[in-house]
Amino acid sequence: MTGAVFSRAAGRDLPVVAGGRGTELFDTSGRRYLDAAGGAIVVGIGHGSAEVADAIATQAREVAYVHGSAFKSTALEGYAEMLGPLLPVDDPYIYPVSGGSEAVETALKLARAYHLARGEDRSVVIGRTGAYHGNTRGALSVSGRDGLRAPYLPWLGTAAHTTSPYEYRCPFPDSHPYGCGARHAQALEQEIVAQGPHNVAAFIAEPIAGAALGACVPPDDYWPAMTAVCRRYGVLVIADEVMTGFGRTGRWFGCDHWGVRPDLLVAAKGAASGYWPLGLAVTSGEVHDTVQRAGFVHGFTYSHHAVGAAAGLAVLKILSRDGLVDASARRGEQLGAELRAELADHPHVGDIRGRGLLWAVELVADRETKVPFARNERMAERIAAAAKDRGVLLYHSTGCANGSEGDLLVFGPPLVISPAEVTEVVTGTAAAIREVSRVRPSGGR
Ligand SMILES: Cc1ncc(COP(=O)(O)O)c(C=O)c1O
C-alpha cells in the first residue's frame, strides 16, 4: 500500500500544476489558465515572483526557524515597521500566525483576554448570518454559514449572530434601501441586550463580505452605525480582513472605505500572496497593552515565523512599489463595468456587485422573485467548470440565499491583471454562463 493524498476534490481528477506567471497558470499538459480567482482570492502580486522566492530563500538560508518566545528577527521587526502605518488600527501590534483561521482564533482569544484583564468576564462574540471566518472550531462558531456548521454543531454554539448587510436580499425589505445601516445597528443592539451587555466581548465582521455572501458592499451608513453601537456597550470590533486586506478592494484594507478603526483586525491570504501560509492578528495599542499587562496565554509553534515575515515583507514592498492597490481600484472598475455590460440583462443573473478586484455574480432561477436555483442543479459548480474548460479559473460559492441554496461566481484575480485579461475573464465567464444556463440573451456587447 502506497501513501496517497487525501484529496480536496474527491471524485474529480485534477490537472497537475506545472507553473505560474502573473495571472497565468500552466498544467503539465501545457494548458494555460487565466486565474481570475487567485486560487481562493489569495494571490495579489501574481504568480511566479522571483523576488519573493529569493526573499524566502535568503531568510531560510540565514535562519529558518526560531521559537517566537526565544528570539526576535529582523525580518519580523522590519515587517511590523513597514506594515504598521498602512493598518487601519491605532498603534498597531501584529501577531503573525499561519493563516486566516488561526488569526481569527487568536483575535477571539485576545478579545476575551482584554476584558478579563479589565476585570470583566465577557465571552460572547457576535458574528453575522451567512458569514465565513474559517474552519477551526472558534472561527466556525462565529461564522454564519449553516452548511459548514451543521456537522459540527454539537461543538459550536457559544457565539451569537446578527444580520448581514446583504443588499440584494436585504433583511429589511420594508424600508430598503433607506436607513439600512441604522436597522442593522438596531439589530446588533438588540442582540447585545439579549445576550446581556456585560457578557458580550466582541463583534466580528468583514468590512465587505467576501466569498460567502459574494462581495457584498454595505451601505455607507452601515459601519458608522455598527461601530457606534459597539462603542456604546464596550464591545470590541474585530475586522476580518482575511479576504479584503492588502489591496483586494482597491484600498489597503476594506476598513479604509469608511474610516473604520477596529480594535482587532485579522488578515491572511493577500498578506503573503500565497507564497507562504501567513496570517496576522493585529491589536490596537490599547488592547495590546491591556492584554500584555495581564499576560496572554496563547501561541503556535509556527507563529512569528521569520521566513513568513520575509515573504510578507517582500510582498508588501511589491504592492507598494508597483502601485497595485490603485491598480486594484482601476481594474476593478473595468471588471465591474464589463460584467454589467455583458451580463446585466441575462435572465439568470440576479446581481453583479463588488469593489476593487473583489466581485461576484449571483445567479438566480428567476430574476423577478430572486428565487435561487435548486441546489441539485449545481449551477455555480457547473459554470465554474465550464469556465475552466475555457481556460478561465473562477471561485464559486453556494448557500448565500438561504444557507443551502444560492449560487455565486466570485472574481478575485491577481492585482496585476491587465485590461485585456479583464476582458478575457468577462467573455469567458459570460460564455460559460450562457452555455450552462442554455439561454442566449438578446443584445449584449
Ligand atoms: C473572511 C475570511 N476569514 C477567515 C478565513 C479563513 O482563512 P484560512 O482559510 O486561511 O484559515 C477565510 C477564508 O476563506 C475568509 O475568507
The ligand as an ORCA input file, in Angstrom:
! r2SCAN-3c Opt
* xyz 0 1
  C     -13.173     36.282      5.625
  C     -12.390     35.049      5.934
  N     -11.989     34.824      7.193
  C     -11.275     33.738      7.524
  C     -10.931     32.792      6.578
  C     -10.140     31.578      6.961
  O      -8.869     31.652      6.433
  P      -7.991     30.321      6.212
  O      -8.658     29.520      5.152
  O      -6.643     30.867      5.814
  O      -7.918     29.614      7.518
  C     -11.330     32.990      5.246
  C     -11.010     32.003      4.212
  O     -11.529     31.982      3.137
  C     -12.073     34.150      4.916
  O     -12.484     34.382      3.665
*
